[in-house]
């Protein structure tokens, strides 16, 4: 081993000098399970405190997507997500592409692979290797709950349940939940196995890009997609209401015009009779 390697070993030994064997084994076990090294985490937290970019305010013009979760293949609930198209344009475009049915990277039909209570849920990655979806280091941090983020290689999709500083610098935050908080709470409260996999199957039964046809049920707080038939009925009802209002307005104007005409004619008759009387006198 060269001089540099010897120095590295000496520094590593000095770093953990005074710790017991069980503590070192626990650190190694945590590293193997999470992939997070204590020193790297300390540096990441320090960078997060000094250079964290604040999350943007809600902007209606931003792109929106919806994800429908099916619980055990029966009950279905939707959530609405705003994408940060300005702050993370590449990641937002990639997330939109993953919500298109038929695409190779679509999340439709995939399952929730793990639910870590108080942390996040993960949606399975599609088969095959995915290309890098965003250049540069992630700038936005997981400073609030219900954020949508993806790794720099774009494999799994994460939706957080709380602040998740452990994902900072690893994942790109691409969006934020708008509606459907109780759906994520239901997923978080589901029973899981030792490996954090839900004991009951939770799948993505539907997904897509939200448009003007996308409405939200305020009572339940979940998003629901309006069918073409329902949209046609609503459009017809609105058109009928507009026509009725226009007709009532025209009828009212006609009535007023008739009354004004009668009054004018009466006034003219009175003037004519007065002038006739004057001439006869």
Long-range contacts (C-beta under 8 A, 24 or more apart in sequence): 15-39, 34-166, 36-166, 41-166, 44-165, 44-168, 44-169, 45-165, 47-169, 48-141, 48-165, 48-168, 48-169, 52-141, 52-143, 53-87, 53-139, 53-140, 53-141, 54-143, 55-84, 55-140, 55-141, 55-143, 55-144, 55-147, 55-173, 55-176, 56-84, 56-86, 56-87, 58-82, 58-176, 58-178, 59-86, 62-86, 63-92, 63-96, 63-209, 63-210, 64-178, 64-209, 64-210, 64-214, 65-95, 65-96, 65-99, 65-175, 65-207, 65-208, 65-209, 65-210, 66-99, 66-206, 66-207, 66-208, 66-210, 66-214, 66-223, 66-225, 67-99, 67-107, 67-204, 67-206, 67-207, 68-204, 68-205, 68-206, 68-207, 69-112, 69-183, 69-187, 69-202, 69-203, 69-204, 69-205, 70-202, 70-203, 70-204, 70-205, 71-186, 71-200, 71-202, 72-200, 72-201, 72-202, 73-201, 73-203, 76-205, 76-206, 77-180, 77-183, 77-186, 77-222, 78-180, 78-183, 78-206, 78-222, 78-223, 78-224, 78-225, 79-177, 79-179, 79-180, 79-183, 79-184, 79-222, 79-223, 80-177, 80-178, 80-179, 80-180, 80-210, 80-214, 80-216, 80-223, 81-148, 81-175, 81-176, 81-177, 81-178, 82-175, 82-176, 82-177, 82-178, 83-148, 83-174, 83-175, 84-140, 84-173, 84-174, 84-175, 84-176, 87-139, 87-140, 88-134, 88-139, 88-140, 88-172, 88-173, 88-174, 90-133, 90-134, 90-135, 91-133, 91-134, 91-150, 91-172, 91-174, 92-174, 92-175, 94-133, 94-134, 94-150, 94-154, 94-174, 95-148, 95-150, 95-157, 95-174, 95-175, 96-209, 98-157, 98-207, 99-207, 99-208, 99-209, 100-208, 100-209, 101-207, 101-208, 104-128, 105-130, 105-154, 106-207, 107-157, 107-204, 107-207, 108-204, 108-205, 108-206, 108-207, 109-203, 109-204, 109-205, 110-203, 110-204, 111-201, 111-202, 111-203, 111-204, 112-187, 112-198, 112-202, 112-203, 112-204, 113-156, 113-197, 114-192, 114-195, 114-196, 114-197, 114-198, 115-187, 115-188, 115-190, 115-192, 115-196, 115-197, 115-198, 115-202, 116-196, 117-161, 117-188, 117-189, 117-192, 118-161, 118-162, 118-188, 119-160, 119-161, 119-162, 119-164, 119-166, 120-158, 120-159, 120-160, 120-161, 120-164, 120-167, 121-158, 121-159, 121-161, 121-184, 121-187, 121-188, 122-156, 122-157, 122-158, 123-156, 123-157, 123-158, 123-159, 123-204, 124-156, 125-155, 125-156, 130-154, 130-155, 133-172, 134-172, 137-169, 138-168, 138-169, 138-170, 138-171, 138-172, 138-173, 140-172, 140-173, 141-165, 141-168, 141-173, 142-167, 142-168, 142-171, 142-173, 144-176, 146-176, 146-177, 146-181, 146-184, 147-173, 147-175, 147-176, 147-177, 148-173, 148-174, 148-175, 148-176, 148-177, 149-173, 149-174, 150-174, 159-184, 161-188, 178-216, 179-216, 179-221, 179-222, 179-223, 180-221, 180-222, 180-223, 181-221, 182-220, 182-221, 182-222, 183-222
